[in-house]
């Protein structure tokens, strides 16, 4: 699995210069690889910080939690997304690119006061 971590987290407990990196708009991400179970390993020691983006070698799906956003998005096949939406232990719903990503776009949770 591949893991991308925003380099701006102040708690990262390793030498950023020694890690490969790439850029997306407004973000520079550090790139790591490992078993999928590594996604639950914090990169910040006692402060729990997960990767911002992660995906398998075959790119069958991709998970992203944008640094400044409130939700996690999963891209994958229709079957993959339907399976996630059917789970009772997740708050998951199908979204379209036109749905927006702001607090006011969330139809399940009201914006914070």
PAKOLTOR-535065 format. One record per atom (N, C-alpha, C): residue number from 1; residue in one letter; chain; atom name; y, z, x. Coordinates in steps of 0.05 Angstrom, whole numbers, padded with zeros to 5 digits. Last residue first. Example, Ala and Ser with C-alpha at 12.3 -4.5 7.8 and 13.67 -1.06 7.14 Angstrom:
// PAKOLTOR-535065
+-----+---------+--------+-------+--------+--------+--------+
: num : residuo : cadena : atomo :     py :     pz :     px :
+-----+---------+--------+-------+--------+--------+--------+
:   2 :       S :      A :     N : -00045 :  00142 :  00257 :
:   2 :       S :      A :    CA : -00021 :  00143 :  00273 :
:   2 :       S :      A :     C :  00001 :  00157 :  00258 :
:   1 :       A :      A :     N : -00114 :  00156 :  00264 :
:   1 :       A :      A :    CA : -00090 :  00156 :  00246 :
:   1 :       A :      A :     C : -00066 :  00156 :  00264 :
+-----+---------+--------+-------+--------+--------+--------+
This chain:
// PAKOLTOR-535065
+-----+---------+--------+-------+--------+--------+--------+
: num : residuo : cadena : atomo :     py :     pz :     px :
+-----+---------+--------+-------+--------+--------+--------+
: 113 :       X :      A :     N :  00506 :  00304 : -00437 :
: 113 :       X :      A :    CA :  00532 :  00311 : -00447 :
: 113 :       X :      A :     C :  00552 :  00311 : -00424 :
: 112 :       X :      A :     N :  00465 :  00246 : -00423 :
: 112 :       X :      A :    CA :  00472 :  00274 : -00419 :
: 112 :       X :      A :     C :  00501 :  00279 : -00429 :
: 111 :       X :      A :     N :  00441 :  00202 : -00476 :
: 111 :       X :      A :    CA :  00456 :  00207 : -00451 :
: 111 :       X :      A :     C :  00463 :  00236 : -00448 :
: 110 :       X :      A :     N :  00375 :  00214 : -00504 :
: 110 :       X :      A :    CA :  00404 :  00211 : -00507 :
: 110 :       X :      A :     C :  00417 :  00215 : -00480 :
: 109 :       X :      A :     N :  00317 :  00174 : -00499 :
: 109 :       X :      A :    CA :  00331 :  00199 : -00489 :
: 109 :       X :      A :     C :  00361 :  00195 : -00491 :
: 108 :       X :      A :     N :  00301 :  00125 : -00520 :
: 108 :       X :      A :    CA :  00285 :  00149 : -00524 :
: 108 :       X :      A :     C :  00299 :  00175 : -00518 :
: 107 :       X :      A :     N :  00334 :  00083 : -00505 :
: 107 :       X :      A :    CA :  00330 :  00088 : -00533 :
: 107 :       X :      A :     C :  00314 :  00113 : -00540 :
: 106 :       X :      A :     N :  00379 :  00074 : -00456 :
: 106 :       X :      A :    CA :  00355 :  00088 : -00461 :
: 106 :       X :      A :     C :  00353 :  00095 : -00491 :
: 105 :       X :      A :     N :  00430 :  00054 : -00448 :
: 105 :       X :      A :    CA :  00409 :  00035 : -00454 :
: 105 :       X :      A :     C :  00383 :  00048 : -00462 :
: 104 :       X :      A :     N :  00462 :  00095 : -00431 :
: 104 :       X :      A :    CA :  00465 :  00086 : -00459 :
: 104 :       X :      A :     C :  00444 :  00066 : -00467 :
: 103 :       X :      A :     N :  00449 :  00096 : -00376 :
: 103 :       X :      A :    CA :  00441 :  00118 : -00394 :
: 103 :       X :      A :     C :  00442 :  00109 : -00423 :
: 102 :       X :      A :     N :  00428 :  00028 : -00357 :
: 102 :       X :      A :    CA :  00447 :  00051 : -00358 :
: 102 :       X :      A :     C :  00437 :  00072 : -00377 :
: 101 :       X :      A :     N :  00401 : -00019 : -00355 :
: 101 :       X :      A :    CA :  00389 :  00004 : -00341 :
: 101 :       X :      A :     C :  00408 :  00028 : -00340 :
: 100 :       X :      A :     N :  00381 : -00072 : -00402 :
: 100 :       X :      A :    CA :  00400 : -00055 : -00387 :
: 100 :       X :      A :     C :  00387 : -00032 : -00374 :
:  99 :       X :      A :     N :  00353 : -00111 : -00430 :
:  99 :       X :      A :    CA :  00355 : -00084 : -00441 :
:  99 :       X :      A :     C :  00375 : -00066 : -00427 :
:  98 :       X :      A :     N :  00342 : -00160 : -00406 :
:  98 :       X :      A :    CA :  00367 : -00158 : -00422 :
:  98 :       X :      A :     C :  00372 : -00129 : -00433 :
:  97 :       X :      A :     N :  00291 : -00155 : -00385 :
:  97 :       X :      A :    CA :  00314 : -00156 : -00367 :
:  97 :       X :      A :     C :  00341 : -00152 : -00381 :
:  96 :       X :      A :     N :  00256 : -00108 : -00427 :
:  96 :       X :      A :    CA :  00263 : -00135 : -00420 :
:  96 :       X :      A :     C :  00287 : -00135 : -00401 :
:  95 :       X :      A :     N :  00203 : -00060 : -00427 :
:  95 :       X :      A :    CA :  00232 : -00067 : -00428 :
:  95 :       X :      A :     C :  00234 : -00096 : -00419 :
:  94 :       X :      A :     N :  00156 : -00017 : -00456 :
:  94 :       X :      A :    CA :  00162 : -00043 : -00445 :
:  94 :       X :      A :     C :  00192 : -00049 : -00448 :
:  93 :       X :      A :     N :  00151 :  00052 : -00436 :
:  93 :       X :      A :    CA :  00156 :  00031 : -00456 :
:  93 :       X :      A :     C :  00162 :  00005 : -00442 :
:  92 :       X :      A :     N :  00129 :  00118 : -00427 :
:  92 :       X :      A :    CA :  00131 :  00090 : -00418 :
:  92 :       X :      A :     C :  00135 :  00072 : -00441 :
:  91 :       X :      A :     N :  00117 :  00177 : -00407 :
:  91 :       X :      A :    CA :  00137 :  00166 : -00425 :
:  91 :       X :      A :     C :  00142 :  00137 : -00415 :
:  90 :       X :      A :     N :  00049 :  00194 : -00402 :
:  90 :       X :      A :    CA :  00072 :  00182 : -00391 :
:  90 :       X :      A :     C :  00092 :  00174 : -00413 :
:  89 :       X :      A :     N :  00004 :  00211 : -00428 :
:  89 :       X :      A :    CA :  00016 :  00230 : -00408 :
:  89 :       X :      A :     C :  00040 :  00218 : -00394 :
:  88 :       X :      A :     N : -00016 :  00172 : -00459 :
:  88 :       X :      A :    CA : -00002 :  00193 : -00473 :
:  88 :       X :      A :     C :  00012 :  00212 : -00453 :
:  87 :       X :      A :     N : -00014 :  00102 : -00447 :
:  87 :       X :      A :    CA : -00020 :  00129 : -00437 :
:  87 :       X :      A :     C : -00003 :  00150 : -00452 :
:  86 :       X :      A :     N :  00003 :  00052 : -00461 :
:  86 :       X :      A :    CA : -00017 :  00065 : -00479 :
:  86 :       X :      A :     C : -00023 :  00094 : -00470 :
:  85 :       X :      A :     N :  00034 :  00033 : -00420 :
:  85 :       X :      A :    CA :  00047 :  00040 : -00446 :
:  85 :       X :      A :     C :  00029 :  00055 : -00465 :
:  84 :       X :      A :     N : -00005 :  00021 : -00382 :
:  84 :       X :      A :    CA :  00014 :  00043 : -00377 :
:  84 :       X :      A :     C :  00027 :  00052 : -00403 :
:  83 :       X :      A :     N : -00029 : -00023 : -00408 :
:  83 :       X :      A :    CA : -00045 :  00001 : -00401 :
:  83 :       X :      A :     C : -00027 :  00025 : -00396 :
:  82 :       X :      A :     N :  00013 : -00059 : -00410 :
:  82 :       X :      A :    CA :  00002 : -00049 : -00435 :
:  82 :       X :      A :     C : -00014 : -00024 : -00430 :
:  81 :       X :      A :     N :  00019 : -00070 : -00355 :
:  81 :       X :      A :    CA :  00040 : -00057 : -00369 :
:  81 :       X :      A :     C :  00031 : -00045 : -00396 :
:  80 :       X :      A :     N : -00031 : -00095 : -00344 :
:  80 :       X :      A :    CA : -00023 : -00071 : -00330 :
:  80 :       X :      A :     C : -00001 : -00055 : -00345 :
:  79 :       X :      A :     N : -00028 : -00139 : -00378 :
:  79 :       X :      A :    CA : -00049 : -00120 : -00382 :
:  79 :       X :      A :     C : -00042 : -00093 : -00368 :
:  78 :       X :      A :     N :  00015 : -00168 : -00356 :
:  78 :       X :      A :    CA :  00017 : -00158 : -00384 :
:  78 :       X :      A :     C : -00004 : -00136 : -00389 :
:  77 :       X :      A :     N :  00024 : -00147 : -00288 :
:  77 :       X :      A :    CA :  00013 : -00164 : -00308 :
:  77 :       X :      A :     C :  00017 : -00152 : -00336 :
:  76 :       X :      A :     N :  00087 : -00116 : -00268 :
:  76 :       X :      A :    CA :  00059 : -00122 : -00265 :
:  76 :       X :      A :     C :  00050 : -00142 : -00286 :
:  75 :       X :      A :     N :  00133 : -00067 : -00249 :
:  75 :       X :      A :    CA :  00128 : -00095 : -00255 :
:  75 :       X :      A :     C :  00099 : -00101 : -00250 :
:  74 :       X :      A :     N :  00163 : -00009 : -00271 :
:  74 :       X :      A :    CA :  00138 : -00020 : -00260 :
:  74 :       X :      A :     C :  00137 : -00050 : -00269 :
:  73 :       X :      A :     N :  00214 :  00038 : -00257 :
:  73 :       X :      A :    CA :  00206 :  00013 : -00269 :
:  73 :       X :      A :     C :  00181 :  00003 : -00255 :
:  72 :       X :      A :     N :  00241 :  00100 : -00274 :
:  72 :       X :      A :    CA :  00224 :  00085 : -00256 :
:  72 :       X :      A :     C :  00214 :  00060 : -00271 :
:  71 :       X :      A :     N :  00309 :  00122 : -00285 :
:  71 :       X :      A :    CA :  00283 :  00114 : -00293 :
:  71 :       X :      A :     C :  00267 :  00101 : -00271 :
:  70 :       X :      A :     N :  00360 :  00130 : -00268 :
:  70 :       X :      A :    CA :  00347 :  00153 : -00281 :
:  70 :       X :      A :     C :  00318 :  00147 : -00288 :
:  69 :       X :      A :     N :  00389 :  00111 : -00204 :
:  69 :       X :      A :    CA :  00380 :  00106 : -00231 :
:  69 :       X :      A :     C :  00365 :  00130 : -00242 :
:  68 :       X :      A :     N :  00401 :  00112 : -00150 :
:  68 :       X :      A :    CA :  00421 :  00122 : -00169 :
:  68 :       X :      A :     C :  00413 :  00119 : -00198 :
:  67 :       X :      A :     N :  00353 :  00091 : -00127 :
:  67 :       X :      A :    CA :  00365 :  00116 : -00118 :
:  67 :       X :      A :     C :  00384 :  00128 : -00138 :
:  66 :       X :      A :     N :  00303 :  00067 : -00170 :
:  66 :       X :      A :    CA :  00328 :  00062 : -00156 :
:  66 :       X :      A :     C :  00341 :  00089 : -00150 :
:  65 :       X :      A :     N :  00239 :  00063 : -00165 :
:  65 :       X :      A :    CA :  00257 :  00083 : -00175 :
:  65 :       X :      A :     C :  00282 :  00079 : -00159 :
:  64 :       X :      A :     N :  00188 :  00016 : -00177 :
:  64 :       X :      A :    CA :  00214 :  00022 : -00165 :
:  64 :       X :      A :     C :  00228 :  00043 : -00180 :
:  63 :       X :      A :     N :  00127 : -00015 : -00163 :
:  63 :       X :      A :    CA :  00139 :  00008 : -00175 :
:  63 :       X :      A :     C :  00166 :  00013 : -00161 :
:  62 :       X :      A :     N :  00089 : -00072 : -00177 :
:  62 :       X :      A :    CA :  00109 : -00060 : -00160 :
:  62 :       X :      A :     C :  00122 : -00037 : -00176 :
:  61 :       X :      A :     N :  00028 : -00111 : -00171 :
:  61 :       X :      A :    CA :  00047 : -00095 : -00185 :
:  61 :       X :      A :     C :  00067 : -00083 : -00166 :
:  60 :       X :      A :     N :  00004 : -00145 : -00136 :
:  60 :       X :      A :    CA : -00004 : -00147 : -00164 :
:  60 :       X :      A :     C :  00014 : -00131 : -00182 :
:  59 :       X :      A :     N :  00008 : -00152 : -00081 :
:  59 :       X :      A :    CA :  00033 : -00153 : -00097 :
:  59 :       X :      A :     C :  00026 : -00156 : -00127 :
:  58 :       X :      A :     N : -00032 : -00143 : -00045 :
:  58 :       X :      A :    CA : -00034 : -00167 : -00061 :
:  58 :       X :      A :     C : -00010 : -00171 : -00080 :
:  57 :       X :      A :     N : -00018 : -00092 : -00023 :
:  57 :       X :      A :    CA : -00018 : -00117 : -00007 :
:  57 :       X :      A :     C : -00017 : -00142 : -00023 :
:  56 :       X :      A :     N :  00022 : -00057 : -00073 :
:  56 :       X :      A :    CA : -00002 : -00062 : -00058 :
:  56 :       X :      A :     C :  00000 : -00088 : -00042 :
:  55 :       X :      A :     N :  00084 : -00019 : -00069 :
:  55 :       X :      A :    CA :  00068 : -00041 : -00080 :
:  55 :       X :      A :     C :  00043 : -00045 : -00062 :
:  54 :       X :      A :     N :  00145 :  00017 : -00082 :
:  54 :       X :      A :    CA :  00118 :  00015 : -00070 :
:  54 :       X :      A :     C :  00101 : -00005 : -00085 :
:  53 :       X :      A :     N :  00209 :  00045 : -00071 :
:  53 :       X :      A :    CA :  00193 :  00022 : -00080 :
:  53 :       X :      A :     C :  00166 :  00024 : -00067 :
:  52 :       X :      A :     N :  00223 :  00096 : -00054 :
:  52 :       X :      A :    CA :  00239 :  00083 : -00075 :
:  52 :       X :      A :     C :  00224 :  00060 : -00087 :
:  51 :       X :      A :     N :  00177 :  00150 : -00041 :
:  51 :       X :      A :    CA :  00188 :  00124 : -00036 :
:  51 :       X :      A :     C :  00204 :  00113 : -00060 :
:  50 :       X :      A :     N :  00201 :  00219 : -00054 :
:  50 :       X :      A :    CA :  00181 :  00197 : -00054 :
:  50 :       X :      A :     C :  00194 :  00171 : -00047 :
:  49 :       X :      A :     N :  00213 :  00283 : -00032 :
:  49 :       X :      A :    CA :  00225 :  00257 : -00035 :
:  49 :       X :      A :     C :  00204 :  00235 : -00033 :
:  48 :       X :      A :     N :  00222 :  00350 : -00036 :
:  48 :       X :      A :    CA :  00203 :  00329 : -00044 :
:  48 :       X :      A :     C :  00218 :  00303 : -00049 :
:  47 :       X :      A :     N :  00234 :  00388 :  00020 :
:  47 :       X :      A :    CA :  00248 :  00375 : -00002 :
:  47 :       X :      A :     C :  00231 :  00351 : -00010 :
:  46 :       X :      A :     N :  00201 :  00401 :  00064 :
:  46 :       X :      A :    CA :  00201 :  00419 :  00041 :
:  46 :       X :      A :     C :  00216 :  00407 :  00016 :
:  45 :       X :      A :     N :  00196 :  00336 :  00086 :
:  45 :       X :      A :    CA :  00186 :  00363 :  00090 :
:  45 :       X :      A :     C :  00186 :  00379 :  00065 :
:  44 :       X :      A :     N :  00207 :  00285 :  00067 :
:  44 :       X :      A :    CA :  00229 :  00303 :  00074 :
:  44 :       X :      A :     C :  00220 :  00331 :  00078 :
:  43 :       X :      A :     N :  00171 :  00253 :  00044 :
:  43 :       X :      A :    CA :  00181 :  00244 :  00070 :
:  43 :       X :      A :     C :  00203 :  00263 :  00081 :
:  42 :       X :      A :     N :  00112 :  00275 :  00011 :
:  42 :       X :      A :    CA :  00142 :  00276 :  00014 :
:  42 :       X :      A :     C :  00149 :  00268 :  00042 :
:  41 :       X :      A :     N :  00062 :  00238 : -00017 :
:  41 :       X :      A :    CA :  00070 :  00253 :  00007 :
:  41 :       X :      A :     C :  00100 :  00252 :  00010 :
:  40 :       X :      A :     N :  00045 :  00204 : -00056 :
:  40 :       X :      A :    CA :  00051 :  00232 : -00063 :
:  40 :       X :      A :     C :  00059 :  00249 : -00040 :
:  39 :       X :      A :     N :  00031 :  00158 : -00030 :
:  39 :       X :      A :    CA :  00056 :  00158 : -00046 :
:  39 :       X :      A :     C :  00064 :  00186 : -00055 :
:  38 :       X :      A :     N : -00018 :  00161 : -00006 :
:  38 :       X :      A :    CA :  00005 :  00170 :  00010 :
:  38 :       X :      A :     C :  00031 :  00171 : -00007 :
:  37 :       X :      A :     N : -00054 :  00135 : -00037 :
:  37 :       X :      A :    CA : -00051 :  00164 : -00041 :
:  37 :       X :      A :     C : -00028 :  00175 : -00026 :
:  36 :       X :      A :     N : -00056 :  00084 : -00016 :
:  36 :       X :      A :    CA : -00040 :  00088 : -00040 :
:  36 :       X :      A :     C : -00035 :  00118 : -00045 :
:  35 :       X :      A :     N : -00049 :  00086 :  00056 :
:  35 :       X :      A :    CA : -00065 :  00086 :  00031 :
:  35 :       X :      A :     C : -00048 :  00093 :  00007 :
:  34 :       X :      A :     N :  00007 :  00049 :  00084 :
:  34 :       X :      A :    CA : -00014 :  00069 :  00084 :
:  34 :       X :      A :     C : -00030 :  00067 :  00059 :
:  33 :       X :      A :     N :  00070 :  00033 :  00113 :
:  33 :       X :      A :    CA :  00045 :  00024 :  00101 :
:  33 :       X :      A :     C :  00025 :  00047 :  00103 :
:  32 :       X :      A :     N :  00142 :  00028 :  00106 :
:  32 :       X :      A :    CA :  00118 :  00042 :  00115 :
:  32 :       X :      A :     C :  00093 :  00029 :  00102 :
:  31 :       X :      A :     N :  00209 :  00014 :  00119 :
:  31 :       X :      A :    CA :  00184 :  00004 :  00109 :
:  31 :       X :      A :     C :  00160 :  00018 :  00123 :
:  30 :       X :      A :     N :  00272 :  00032 :  00092 :
:  30 :       X :      A :    CA :  00253 :  00034 :  00114 :
:  30 :       X :      A :     C :  00225 :  00028 :  00103 :
:  29 :       X :      A :     N :  00327 : -00005 :  00067 :
:  29 :       X :      A :    CA :  00303 :  00010 :  00062 :
:  29 :       X :      A :     C :  00285 :  00009 :  00087 :
:  28 :       X :      A :     N :  00393 : -00005 :  00047 :
:  28 :       X :      A :    CA :  00375 : -00011 :  00070 :
:  28 :       X :      A :     C :  00351 :  00007 :  00067 :
:  27 :       X :      A :     N :  00431 : -00030 : -00007 :
:  27 :       X :      A :    CA :  00411 : -00011 :  00003 :
:  27 :       X :      A :     C :  00397 : -00022 :  00028 :
:  26 :       X :      A :     N :  00462 : -00070 : -00031 :
:  26 :       X :      A :    CA :  00472 : -00042 : -00029 :
:  26 :       X :      A :     C :  00453 : -00022 : -00018 :
:  25 :       X :      A :     N :  00407 : -00111 : -00043 :
:  25 :       X :      A :    CA :  00436 : -00107 : -00048 :
:  25 :       X :      A :     C :  00443 : -00077 : -00048 :
:  24 :       X :      A :     N :  00362 : -00095 :  00011 :
:  24 :       X :      A :    CA :  00366 : -00106 : -00016 :
:  24 :       X :      A :     C :  00396 : -00101 : -00022 :
:  23 :       X :      A :     N :  00334 : -00102 :  00076 :
:  23 :       X :      A :    CA :  00356 : -00096 :  00059 :
:  23 :       X :      A :     C :  00353 : -00109 :  00032 :
:  22 :       X :      A :     N :  00287 : -00066 :  00118 :
:  22 :       X :      A :    CA :  00297 : -00090 :  00105 :
:  22 :       X :      A :     C :  00319 : -00082 :  00086 :
:  21 :       X :      A :     N :  00255 : -00041 :  00178 :
:  21 :       X :      A :    CA :  00272 : -00038 :  00155 :
:  21 :       X :      A :     C :  00278 : -00066 :  00143 :
:  20 :       X :      A :     N :  00209 : -00001 :  00218 :
:  20 :       X :      A :    CA :  00219 : -00027 :  00208 :
:  20 :       X :      A :     C :  00235 : -00023 :  00183 :
:  19 :       X :      A :     N :  00230 :  00056 :  00256 :
:  19 :       X :      A :    CA :  00216 :  00046 :  00233 :
:  19 :       X :      A :     C :  00227 :  00019 :  00225 :
:  18 :       X :      A :     N :  00261 :  00080 :  00295 :
:  18 :       X :      A :    CA :  00234 :  00071 :  00303 :
:  18 :       X :      A :     C :  00218 :  00059 :  00280 :
:  17 :       X :      A :     N :  00307 :  00098 :  00271 :
:  17 :       X :      A :    CA :  00309 :  00074 :  00289 :
:  17 :       X :      A :     C :  00282 :  00063 :  00297 :
:  16 :       X :      A :     N :  00294 :  00145 :  00245 :
:  16 :       X :      A :    CA :  00298 :  00121 :  00229 :
:  16 :       X :      A :     C :  00297 :  00096 :  00247 :
:  15 :       X :      A :     N :  00249 :  00192 :  00262 :
:  15 :       X :      A :    CA :  00269 :  00176 :  00275 :
:  15 :       X :      A :     C :  00272 :  00149 :  00260 :
:  14 :       X :      A :     N :  00242 :  00241 :  00208 :
:  14 :       X :      A :    CA :  00231 :  00223 :  00229 :
:  14 :       X :      A :     C :  00254 :  00206 :  00240 :
:  13 :       X :      A :     N :  00251 :  00265 :  00156 :
:  13 :       X :      A :    CA :  00242 :  00280 :  00180 :
:  13 :       X :      A :     C :  00229 :  00263 :  00200 :
:  12 :       X :      A :     N :  00306 :  00259 :  00114 :
:  12 :       X :      A :    CA :  00283 :  00246 :  00126 :
:  12 :       X :      A :     C :  00276 :  00258 :  00153 :
:  11 :       X :      A :     N :  00349 :  00279 :  00087 :
:  11 :       X :      A :    CA :  00328 :  00298 :  00093 :
:  11 :       X :      A :     C :  00304 :  00285 :  00108 :
:  10 :       X :      A :     N :  00386 :  00243 :  00070 :
:  10 :       X :      A :    CA :  00393 :  00260 :  00093 :
:  10 :       X :      A :     C :  00371 :  00277 :  00102 :
:   9 :       X :      A :     N :  00373 :  00178 :  00052 :
:   9 :       X :      A :    CA :  00366 :  00206 :  00046 :
:   9 :       X :      A :     C :  00370 :  00223 :  00072 :
:   8 :       X :      A :     N :  00384 :  00127 :  00069 :
:   8 :       X :      A :    CA :  00406 :  00145 :  00065 :
:   8 :       X :      A :     C :  00399 :  00173 :  00058 :
:   7 :       X :      A :     N :  00342 :  00092 :  00069 :
:   7 :       X :      A :    CA :  00348 :  00106 :  00094 :
:   7 :       X :      A :     C :  00371 :  00126 :  00091 :
:   6 :       X :      A :     N :  00294 :  00092 :  00019 :
:   6 :       X :      A :    CA :  00323 :  00089 :  00025 :
:   6 :       X :      A :     C :  00329 :  00105 :  00050 :
:   5 :       X :      A :     N :  00232 :  00064 :  00032 :
:   5 :       X :      A :    CA :  00247 :  00089 :  00029 :
:   5 :       X :      A :     C :  00276 :  00084 :  00036 :
:   4 :       X :      A :     N :  00174 :  00032 :  00011 :
:   4 :       X :      A :    CA :  00201 :  00029 :  00020 :
:   4 :       X :      A :     C :  00217 :  00053 :  00013 :
:   3 :       X :      A :     N :  00107 :  00020 :  00026 :
:   3 :       X :      A :    CA :  00126 :  00039 :  00015 :
:   3 :       X :      A :     C :  00154 :  00034 :  00027 :
:   2 :       X :      A :     N :  00046 : -00012 :  00009 :
:   2 :       X :      A :    CA :  00071 : -00012 :  00023 :
:   2 :       X :      A :     C :  00091 :  00006 :  00010 :
:   1 :       X :      A :     N : -00023 :  00000 :  00017 :
:   1 :       X :      A :    CA :  00000 :  00000 :  00000 :
:   1 :       X :      A :     C :  00025 :  00000 :  00018 :
+-----+---------+--------+-------+--------+--------+--------+
